[in-house]
Amino acid sequence: QTARSVPLELSEVPCMSCPKVQMALLPPRWVNRLLLAFLFLLVAAQPAHPSPTACVGRGVIAQDVWTLAREVDKATQVTHVPKRYGQAIADSFFQLMQADALEDGIADCALGMATLIVHSLPEAEMQLGLTTAREYYVLFESLVQNYGHLWNDGGFTWGLESHQSAGYPLLLGLKPQSCFGMNLKVFVYETDLAKRVLSCSQGMFASEVFVHRWLMHSECRTEDPAEADFFFVPVYAACVMTKEGKLAGDMDAFYTNLVTEGLPHFRERGQDHIFLWSSETYDFPAWHKHIHSSIFLSVEAQPIECSDFDFFSEETAANFGASCWHCPWCFSFGKDAVIPGFVEKWSIKKMHDVEKVHSERKYTACYHGVDSDHLAIYKYANTTARNDLQLLKTLPNVSIGYRFNKIIEYFERIGDCHFCFAPKGLGYWSNRLYEVLFAGCIPVILSDEIGLPFDDFVDWTSFSLKWPMTEVTPALVQHLEDMLTHRWPEVERMHKNVVKNRCWFDYNSEDEACSPYLGIVKALQKRKAGRLRTPGLGWRHTRDAVAAVNG
C-alpha cells in the first residue's frame, strides 16, 4: 500500500491488528536509566544488525506490535492519528520495557522500535518524567542515525516522525538557543501547570509551551533574579483547561495563589513580569486585580471577557452572547505584544510539499471551514463573515465550502489558491491566518479588529489584504479577480512576500534572522529601553478598493 491508500478516518476504522495489551507496571526510573545506557552502547556498537528490518517478531515480541507501528507510521504521514492508536503504541512500548525486550526489538525491527519510542514520548513524560522522555528521544535519534538508511527496506517506507516530534529537540533542551546578540535577561519561574511539555506541544495553543521552553534553553535566560530584566511566568492554561478539564474557577484560584504566594520577585504590580495567553481569553478571570501592569504576550489584541467564563461547549453556547464581550482596553499596545498562533511543523512541511508555484495556481480564492450552522457558539460571536463566505461558493474560480475530511486534501487545495479568506473566529484572531501563509496563499483578512504580530516591523500590507468583514459579497471576489487580471505584478510580489515573511510565524524556524522568538525578543528589548511600540501599518488601499467597487 502507498501512504495515500491508508484509511484517513482512523477513528472510524477498528484497529484489527492492534496487539491486545494491558498497561504494564513500569520499572523504576533507575532501571530505565540502566536499560537506556545499555541500549545506547548496543546501537553504537552494532550499526548494521544482520536483519534489523525483518519485523517478524522475536522472543516475547509478537509481529502484531510491528504491524501496529506500521499502521500508525503510515497514518502519520497523511493525517492526525486518533488518540487510542497512540495509547496502543505507548502500551506496547512500555510492555517491551517491562519484558526487557528492547534489544530483541531493535534486532528484529529497529525502525519499528524507533516509531514506538517517538510516539510514546508524551506518555513517557506523564509516567516517568521529562528527563526520562528526553533520554528516550536521544535513543530514538540514535536508532534513526544508525538505521535510518534502511527506511525503505523490507517492503515498507518508514516516516519516522510523529506530529509533534519536529519540536522535541527544542522542547527537550537538545538544541541551545541564542538571544540574537541582544543584551536581554529573563528569569523563568517554575509553576505546577507548566509540566506537561510534550503532551501540551500540539495544537494551535502550543505557543504557551514553545515560548516557555525556548526561553528555558536560550542565552536570554538568567538564573539570577538580580540581573533579570523580566520574569516569565509559564502556565499551560489552554492545555490544562482542554486536557484536564479545569474550569475558569480553578484557573482563577491557581493564578491568584501563584501571584500572591508563588512569585517571590513580583513587585511594583508585576511590571517586569510576563504572562502569555495562547487563546482569545486571558485564562485568569481576576487578572485585572492582580497583574494589570504586567506584560502580556497574547494571540488576541481584544481578548474576550466574560461574567461567566465556562461557556466553551455547544450546550452552553448561548451563554457566550449573554455574558461575554471583546475588551478593547485589556490589551495595551504600549506594554503588550501580539504573538502568532502555533502551527505544528508536520503541517508546515506537508503544506510546503504540496504548494504550487504562484503562476500555476488554479483558484482565485479559497475558504473551507465551519460557520454558525455547524458550531453553535459562532451564532453569538459576530462571525457572520463565515456564513457570508458560504454564499459565494457558486462563483467561478473559487473553492468555498466546509471542512475537508482529509487534512492533506485541504492542504493541497489552499496550496492551489492565490488568495485565502481568514475570517473572524471566536476571537478576532484566527489560526487560519498563519496556516494559509505556509501554503503560500495570500491571506484576505476578514476580521476588523484583529491585532497582528510584529506589525511595527513586519509589513503586513506587502503580503496580505484586509477587507471589512461586513462587506463579504461578490464584489470582494471580483476585486481579487481584477487584481489577477490587471495587477498581476503586484500579486506576484505579494506571493513572494508571503514566502519571505512566513518564518516570523514558524515556532520551529531555524532562521536566526526571522522567527517568532526574535520578534518577541525585539518587543521585550523595546520595553527594556522604555520605547513605546510604534503603530503598525494599515490597509487603506484595501478599504479604498471597497469604495471604488461600490462606486
C-alpha positions as CSV (number, residue, x, y, z in Angstrom):
1,Q,0.0,0.0,0.0
2,T,1.1,3.5,-0.6
3,A,0.7,6.1,2.1
4,R,-2.3,7.7,0.4
5,S,-4.2,4.4,0.3
6,V,-4.3,4.2,4.1
7,P,-7.8,4.9,5.6
8,L,-7.6,8.5,6.8
9,E,-10.5,8.5,9.2
10,L,-8.8,6.1,11.6
11,S,-11.1,6.9,14.4
12,E,-13.9,5.2,12.4
13,V,-11.7,2.1,11.5
14,P,-11.3,-0.7,14.0
15,C,-7.7,-1.5,14.8
16,M,-7.9,-5.2,13.8
17,S,-4.2,-5.7,14.1
18,C,-3.5,-3.8,17.3
19,P,-1.9,-6.1,19.8
20,K,-4.1,-6.9,22.8
21,V,-2.0,-5.3,25.5
22,Q,-2.5,-4.3,29.1
23,M,-0.7,-1.4,30.6
24,A,2.3,-2.9,32.3
25,L,3.8,-1.8,35.6
26,L,6.6,0.5,34.7
27,P,10.1,-0.4,36.0
28,P,11.7,2.0,38.5
29,R,13.5,5.0,37.0
30,W,17.0,3.8,37.8
31,V,16.2,0.6,35.9
32,N,15.1,2.7,32.9
33,R,18.4,4.6,33.1
34,L,20.5,1.3,33.1
35,L,18.5,-0.1,30.2
36,L,18.9,3.1,28.2
37,A,22.7,3.2,28.9
38,F,23.0,-0.3,27.7
39,L,20.9,0.3,24.6
40,F,23.0,3.4,23.6
41,L,26.1,1.2,23.7
42,L,24.3,-1.5,21.7
43,V,23.1,0.8,19.0
44,A,26.6,2.4,18.6
45,A,28.4,-0.9,18.6
46,Q,26.1,-2.6,16.1
47,P,25.1,-0.1,13.5
48,A,24.2,-2.8,10.9
49,H,22.5,-5.8,12.5
50,P,22.0,-8.7,10.1
51,S,18.2,-8.3,9.9
52,P,17.0,-5.1,11.6
53,T,14.2,-4.7,9.1
54,A,12.6,-8.2,9.3
55,C,9.9,-7.1,11.7
56,V,8.5,-10.6,12.0
57,G,8.5,-10.9,15.8
58,R,11.3,-12.1,18.1
59,G,11.3,-13.5,21.6
60,V,8.4,-12.2,23.5
61,I,7.6,-9.6,20.8
62,A,4.7,-10.5,18.5
63,Q,4.6,-9.4,14.9
64,D,1.4,-7.6,15.7
65,V,3.5,-5.0,17.5
66,W,5.3,-4.1,14.3
67,T,2.0,-4.2,12.3
68,L,0.7,-1.5,14.7
69,A,3.8,0.5,14.4
70,R,3.5,0.4,10.6
71,E,-0.2,1.4,10.7
72,V,0.4,4.4,12.9
73,D,3.5,5.4,10.9
74,K,1.6,5.3,7.6
75,A,-1.3,7.2,9.0
76,T,1.0,9.8,10.5
77,Q,2.3,10.6,7.0
78,V,-1.1,11.8,5.9
79,T,-3.3,12.6,8.8
80,H,-3.6,13.1,12.5
81,V,-3.7,9.8,14.4
82,P,-6.5,9.1,16.9
83,K,-5.5,9.1,20.5
84,R,-6.4,5.5,21.1
85,Y,-3.8,4.4,18.5
86,G,-1.2,6.5,20.2
87,Q,-2.1,4.9,23.5
88,A,-1.8,1.4,22.0
89,I,1.6,2.3,20.8
90,A,2.7,3.5,24.2
91,D,1.2,0.4,25.9
92,S,3.2,-1.8,23.6
93,F,6.4,0.1,24.2
94,F,6.0,0.0,27.9
95,Q,5.4,-3.7,27.8
96,L,8.6,-4.2,25.9
97,M,10.4,-2.2,28.6
98,Q,8.8,-4.3,31.3
99,A,9.9,-7.5,29.5
100,D,13.4,-6.2,29.0
101,A,12.9,-6.9,25.2
102,L,14.3,-3.7,23.7
103,E,17.4,-5.4,22.5
104,D,15.3,-8.0,20.7
105,G,13.1,-5.3,19.3
106,I,16.0,-3.4,17.8
107,A,17.5,-6.5,16.4
108,D,14.1,-7.5,14.7
109,C,12.7,-4.1,13.7
110,A,15.0,-1.2,14.5
111,L,12.9,1.4,12.8
112,G,9.7,-0.1,14.2
113,M,11.2,0.4,17.6
114,A,12.1,4.0,16.7
115,T,8.5,4.5,15.8
116,L,7.2,3.0,19.1
117,I,9.6,5.3,21.0
118,V,8.8,8.6,19.2
119,H,5.0,8.1,19.5
120,S,5.3,7.0,23.2
121,L,7.2,10.1,24.4
122,P,4.2,12.2,25.7
123,E,3.0,9.2,27.7
124,A,6.6,8.5,28.9
125,E,6.7,12.1,30.1
126,M,3.5,11.6,32.0
127,Q,4.5,8.3,33.6
128,L,8.3,8.7,34.1
129,G,9.0,12.4,33.8
130,L,10.6,14.8,31.3
131,T,14.2,13.7,31.9
132,T,13.4,10.1,31.0
133,A,11.4,11.2,28.0
134,R,14.5,13.1,26.9
135,E,16.6,10.0,27.2
136,Y,14.2,8.0,25.1
137,Y,14.2,10.7,22.5
138,V,18.0,10.6,22.3
139,L,17.7,6.8,21.9
140,F,15.2,7.4,19.0
141,E,17.7,9.8,17.3
142,S,20.4,7.2,17.7
143,L,18.3,4.5,16.1
144,V,17.5,6.8,13.2
145,Q,21.1,7.8,12.8
146,N,22.3,4.1,12.7
147,Y,19.4,2.5,10.9
148,G,17.7,5.4,9.1
149,H,19.3,4.4,5.8
150,L,17.1,1.3,5.9
151,W,13.9,3.5,5.9
152,N,12.7,1.9,2.6
153,D,13.9,-1.7,3.1
154,G,11.6,-4.6,3.9
155,G,8.8,-3.5,1.6
156,F,7.7,-0.6,3.8
157,T,8.5,3.1,3.8
158,W,9.0,4.4,7.3
159,G,8.2,8.1,8.0
160,L,10.0,8.1,11.4
161,E,8.1,11.0,12.9
162,S,5.1,11.9,15.0
163,H,3.1,15.1,14.5
164,Q,5.0,16.7,17.4
165,S,8.5,15.2,17.1
166,A,10.0,18.1,15.0
167,G,9.7,20.3,18.0
168,Y,11.2,17.8,20.5
169,P,14.8,18.9,20.2
170,L,13.9,22.5,21.2
171,L,11.4,21.4,23.9
172,L,13.8,18.9,25.5
173,G,16.7,21.3,25.6
174,L,18.7,19.4,23.0
175,K,19.0,22.5,20.8
176,P,20.5,25.5,22.6
177,Q,19.1,28.9,21.5
178,S,20.8,32.2,21.1
179,C,19.5,35.6,22.3
180,F,20.1,37.1,18.9
181,G,23.0,39.2,20.2
182,M,20.7,41.3,22.4
183,N,21.5,42.2,26.0
184,L,18.3,40.8,27.5
185,K,18.0,38.7,30.6
186,V,14.8,36.8,31.5
187,F,14.3,34.8,34.7
188,V,11.9,31.8,34.1
189,Y,9.8,30.6,37.0
190,E,8.7,27.0,37.6
191,T,5.0,26.5,38.1
192,D,2.8,23.5,38.7
193,L,0.8,24.0,35.5
194,A,3.8,24.1,33.1
195,K,5.0,20.5,33.4
196,R,3.2,18.6,30.5
197,V,5.7,19.8,28.0
198,L,5.4,17.2,25.3
199,S,1.7,16.4,25.7
200,C,0.8,20.1,25.5
201,S,3.0,20.8,22.5
202,Q,0.4,20.2,19.8
203,G,-2.4,22.3,18.6
204,M,-2.9,26.0,17.9
205,F,-2.5,27.0,21.6
206,A,1.0,25.4,21.9
207,S,2.8,28.8,21.8
208,E,2.4,28.7,25.6
209,V,4.8,25.7,25.6
210,F,7.2,26.7,22.9
211,V,7.9,30.2,24.1
212,H,8.5,28.9,27.6
213,R,10.9,26.1,26.5
214,W,12.7,28.4,24.1
215,L,13.3,30.9,27.0
216,M,14.5,28.0,29.2
217,H,17.2,27.0,26.8
218,S,18.2,30.3,25.3
219,E,21.0,32.7,26.1
220,C,18.4,35.2,27.2
221,R,17.7,33.2,30.3
222,T,19.3,34.0,33.6
223,E,19.0,32.0,36.8
224,D,20.0,35.1,38.9
225,P,16.9,37.2,39.6
226,A,19.1,40.2,40.5
227,E,20.2,40.6,36.9
228,A,16.9,39.8,35.3
229,D,15.2,42.5,33.1
230,F,12.0,40.4,33.0
231,F,10.4,37.5,34.8
232,F,8.5,34.9,32.7
233,V,5.6,33.1,34.3
234,P,4.9,29.8,32.4
235,V,1.4,28.4,32.6
236,Y,-0.1,26.0,30.1
237,A,-3.5,27.3,30.7
238,A,-5.2,26.4,27.4
239,C,-3.8,22.9,27.6
240,V,-4.8,22.1,31.1
241,M,-8.3,23.5,30.6
242,T,-8.8,21.4,27.5
243,K,-7.0,18.2,28.5
244,E,-7.5,18.2,32.3
245,G,-11.0,19.8,32.3
246,K,-10.0,22.7,34.6
247,L,-12.6,25.4,34.8
248,A,-12.3,29.1,35.0
249,G,-12.7,29.0,38.8
250,D,-9.9,26.5,39.0
251,M,-7.6,28.7,37.0
252,D,-8.6,31.8,38.9
253,A,-7.7,30.2,42.2
254,F,-4.4,28.9,40.8
255,Y,-3.3,32.2,39.4
256,T,-4.4,34.1,42.5
257,N,-2.4,31.8,44.7
258,L,0.5,31.9,42.3
259,V,0.7,35.7,42.2
260,T,0.2,36.2,45.9
261,E,2.3,33.3,47.2
262,G,4.4,31.7,44.5
263,L,6.2,34.6,42.7
264,P,8.8,35.8,45.1
265,H,10.1,38.6,42.8
266,F,6.7,40.0,42.0
267,R,6.9,43.7,42.9
268,E,5.7,47.1,41.7
269,R,2.4,45.5,40.5
270,G,4.4,43.0,38.3
271,Q,5.5,45.5,35.7
272,D,8.5,43.3,34.8
273,H,6.6,40.0,34.8
274,I,5.5,38.4,31.6
275,F,2.3,36.3,31.1
276,L,1.4,34.5,27.9
277,W,-2.1,34.0,26.6
278,S,-2.4,31.5,23.8
279,S,-6.1,31.8,23.2
280,E,-8.7,34.5,22.8
281,T,-9.2,34.7,26.6
282,Y,-7.0,35.6,29.5
283,D,-7.5,32.4,31.4
284,F,-7.1,34.3,34.8
285,P,-10.6,35.9,35.2
286,A,-9.3,38.2,38.0
287,W,-6.2,39.3,36.1
288,H,-7.1,43.0,36.3
289,K,-7.0,42.8,40.1
290,H,-3.5,41.3,40.3
291,I,-1.5,41.6,37.1
292,H,-2.9,44.5,35.1
293,S,0.5,46.2,34.9
294,S,2.3,43.1,33.8
295,I,3.4,42.4,30.2
296,F,1.1,40.2,28.1
297,L,2.2,38.2,25.1
298,S,-1.1,37.3,23.5
299,V,-2.5,36.0,20.3
300,E,-5.5,38.3,20.7
301,A,-5.5,42.1,20.9
302,Q,-9.1,42.3,22.0
303,P,-9.5,39.4,24.4
304,I,-12.8,38.0,25.4
305,E,-14.0,39.0,28.9
306,C,-17.0,37.2,30.4
307,S,-19.0,37.3,33.6
308,D,-19.2,33.5,33.2
309,F,-16.1,32.1,31.6
310,D,-17.3,28.4,31.4
311,F,-19.2,28.7,28.1
312,F,-17.0,26.6,25.8
313,S,-19.5,23.9,24.9
314,E,-22.2,23.5,22.4
315,E,-24.7,23.0,25.2
316,T,-23.9,26.4,26.8
317,A,-23.2,28.4,23.6
318,A,-26.0,30.8,24.3
319,N,-24.2,31.9,27.5
320,F,-21.5,33.5,25.3
321,G,-23.8,36.1,23.9
322,A,-25.3,36.8,27.2
323,S,-22.1,37.1,29.3
324,C,-19.1,37.7,27.0
325,W,-17.7,40.6,25.1
326,H,-14.5,41.8,23.4
327,C,-12.4,44.0,25.7
328,P,-10.7,46.8,23.8
329,W,-8.8,48.1,26.8
330,C,-7.5,44.8,28.2
331,F,-4.5,44.8,25.8
332,S,-2.2,47.7,25.8
333,F,0.0,48.2,22.6
334,G,2.3,50.2,24.7
335,K,3.3,47.3,27.0
336,D,1.9,44.1,25.5
337,A,2.7,42.3,22.3
338,V,0.7,40.2,19.8
339,I,2.3,36.8,19.0
340,P,1.3,34.3,16.4
341,G,-0.7,31.2,17.0
342,F,1.0,27.8,16.7
343,V,1.2,25.7,13.6
344,E,3.0,22.4,14.0
345,K,6.0,21.6,11.8
346,W,4.3,18.5,10.5
347,S,1.6,20.6,8.9
348,I,4.0,23.2,7.7
349,K,6.1,20.6,5.9
350,K,3.1,19.0,4.3
351,M,1.8,22.4,3.1
352,H,5.3,23.2,1.7
353,D,5.3,19.8,-0.1
354,V,2.0,20.4,-2.0
355,E,2.0,24.2,-2.5
356,K,2.2,25.2,-6.2
357,V,4.2,28.0,-7.7
358,H,2.0,31.1,-7.8
359,S,1.9,31.2,-11.7
360,E,0.3,27.7,-11.8
361,R,-2.4,28.1,-9.2
362,K,-5.9,27.2,-10.3
363,Y,-8.2,29.1,-7.9
364,T,-8.7,32.8,-7.3
365,A,-9.8,32.4,-3.7
366,C,-10.5,29.6,-1.2
367,Y,-12.1,29.1,2.2
368,H,-13.1,25.8,3.8
369,G,-14.3,26.0,7.4
370,V,-17.2,25.9,9.8
371,D,-19.8,28.6,10.4
372,S,-22.7,29.1,12.9
373,D,-24.7,26.4,11.2
374,H,-22.1,23.9,12.4
375,L,-20.7,25.4,15.6
376,A,-23.4,26.9,17.8
377,I,-21.2,29.4,19.6
378,Y,-20.5,31.2,16.4
379,K,-24.1,32.4,16.4
380,Y,-23.1,34.7,19.3
381,A,-19.6,35.7,18.3
382,N,-20.2,38.0,15.4
383,T,-18.9,35.6,12.8
384,T,-21.3,36.4,10.0
385,A,-18.5,36.6,7.6
386,R,-18.1,32.9,7.7
387,N,-21.8,32.4,6.7
388,D,-21.5,35.1,4.1
389,L,-18.5,33.3,2.5
390,Q,-20.6,30.1,2.0
391,L,-23.0,32.2,-0.1
392,L,-20.1,32.8,-2.6
393,K,-19.3,29.2,-3.2
394,T,-21.1,29.1,-6.6
395,L,-19.0,31.9,-8.1
396,P,-16.4,30.8,-10.7
397,N,-12.8,30.2,-9.8
398,V,-13.4,29.9,-6.1
399,S,-13.2,26.9,-3.8
400,I,-15.5,27.6,-0.8
401,G,-17.2,25.0,1.4
402,Y,-17.0,23.2,4.7
403,R,-14.0,21.3,6.0
404,F,-12.3,18.6,4.0
405,N,-12.4,15.1,5.7
406,K,-8.8,14.6,4.8
407,I,-6.4,17.2,6.0
408,I,-3.9,16.6,3.2
409,E,-6.7,17.4,0.7
410,Y,-7.2,20.7,2.5
411,F,-3.5,21.5,2.3
412,E,-3.5,20.7,-1.4
413,R,-6.4,22.9,-2.1
414,I,-5.1,26.0,-0.3
415,G,-1.8,25.4,-1.9
416,D,-3.6,25.8,-5.3
417,C,-5.2,29.2,-4.4
418,H,-4.0,32.7,-4.9
419,F,-6.0,34.2,-2.0
420,C,-7.3,32.5,1.1
421,F,-10.0,34.1,3.3
422,A,-9.2,34.3,7.0
423,P,-12.5,35.3,8.7
424,K,-13.0,36.2,12.4
425,G,-13.4,33.2,14.7
426,L,-14.5,33.2,18.3
427,G,-11.8,35.9,18.8
428,Y,-10.7,38.4,16.3
429,W,-7.5,36.4,15.8
430,S,-7.6,33.2,13.7
431,N,-5.0,30.5,13.4
432,R,-6.2,30.0,9.8
433,L,-4.3,33.3,9.0
434,Y,-1.0,31.6,9.8
435,E,-1.9,28.2,8.2
436,V,-2.6,29.7,4.8
437,L,0.7,31.5,4.8
438,F,2.6,28.2,5.0
439,A,0.7,27.1,1.9
440,G,1.9,30.1,0.0
441,C,-1.6,31.6,-0.1
442,I,-2.2,35.4,0.2
443,P,-4.5,36.0,3.2
444,V,-7.6,38.1,2.9
445,I,-8.3,39.1,6.5
446,L,-12.0,39.4,7.3
447,S,-11.7,40.5,11.0
448,D,-12.0,44.2,11.6
449,E,-10.3,44.5,15.0
450,I,-7.6,41.9,14.6
451,G,-4.2,42.6,16.1
452,L,-1.3,41.3,14.1
453,P,2.1,40.0,15.3
454,F,5.1,42.2,14.9
455,D,3.4,44.8,12.7
456,D,5.7,47.5,13.9
457,F,8.5,46.0,11.8
458,V,6.7,43.3,9.6
459,D,4.9,45.0,6.7
460,W,1.7,43.0,6.6
461,T,0.4,45.1,3.7
462,S,3.1,43.6,1.5
463,F,1.7,40.1,1.7
464,S,-1.9,40.3,2.8
465,L,-5.2,42.1,2.2
466,K,-7.8,43.3,4.7
467,W,-11.5,43.7,3.9
468,P,-14.4,44.8,6.1
469,M,-16.0,41.7,7.5
470,T,-19.5,43.1,6.8
471,E,-18.7,43.5,3.1
472,V,-18.3,39.9,2.1
473,T,-20.2,40.0,-1.2
474,P,-19.4,39.0,-4.8
475,A,-17.7,42.4,-5.1
476,L,-14.9,41.0,-2.9
477,V,-14.2,38.1,-5.3
478,Q,-14.5,40.5,-8.3
479,H,-11.8,42.7,-6.7
480,L,-9.5,39.7,-6.3
481,E,-10.2,38.6,-9.9
482,D,-9.4,42.2,-11.1
483,M,-6.1,42.0,-9.2
484,L,-5.1,38.8,-11.0
485,T,-6.1,40.2,-14.4
486,H,-4.9,43.8,-14.2
487,R,-2.4,43.9,-11.4
488,W,-0.5,40.6,-11.7
489,P,2.9,42.1,-10.9
490,E,1.5,43.2,-7.5
491,V,0.0,39.8,-6.9
492,E,3.3,38.2,-7.8
493,R,5.2,40.4,-5.3
494,M,2.7,39.5,-2.6
495,H,3.2,35.8,-3.2
496,K,6.9,36.3,-2.9
497,N,6.5,38.3,0.3
498,V,4.3,35.6,1.8
499,V,7.2,33.2,1.4
500,K,9.7,35.8,2.6
501,N,7.8,36.7,5.8
502,R,6.2,33.4,7.0
503,C,9.2,32.5,9.0
504,W,8.1,35.1,11.5
505,F,5.2,32.8,12.4
506,D,7.0,29.5,12.5
507,Y,7.9,28.4,16.0
508,N,10.2,25.8,14.6
509,S,12.1,28.3,12.4
510,E,15.9,27.9,12.5
511,D,16.5,31.2,10.8
512,E,18.4,33.4,13.2
513,A,17.1,36.5,11.4
514,C,13.4,35.5,11.3
515,S,11.4,33.7,13.9
516,P,8.6,34.4,16.5
517,Y,11.3,34.3,19.2
518,L,13.2,37.1,17.6
519,G,10.0,39.1,17.3
520,I,9.3,38.6,21.0
521,V,12.9,39.5,22.0
522,K,12.7,42.6,19.8
523,A,9.4,43.6,21.6
524,L,10.9,43.0,25.0
525,Q,14.1,44.9,24.1
526,K,11.9,47.9,23.2
527,R,10.2,47.7,26.6
528,K,13.5,47.4,28.4
529,A,14.7,50.6,26.6
530,G,11.4,52.3,27.5
531,R,10.4,52.8,23.9
532,L,6.7,52.6,23.2
533,R,5.7,50.4,20.3
534,T,5.1,52.3,17.1
535,P,1.8,51.8,15.3
536,G,1.6,49.1,12.7
537,L,0.8,49.8,9.0
538,G,-2.8,49.7,7.8
539,W,-4.6,48.5,4.7
540,R,-6.0,51.8,3.5
541,H,-5.7,50.7,-0.2
542,T,-8.0,47.8,0.5
543,R,-10.7,50.0,2.0
544,D,-10.3,52.4,-0.9
545,A,-10.8,49.4,-3.2
546,V,-14.1,48.6,-1.4
547,A,-15.3,52.2,-2.0
548,A,-14.2,52.0,-5.7
549,V,-16.0,48.7,-6.3
550,N,-19.2,50.1,-4.6
551,G,-18.9,53.2,-6.7
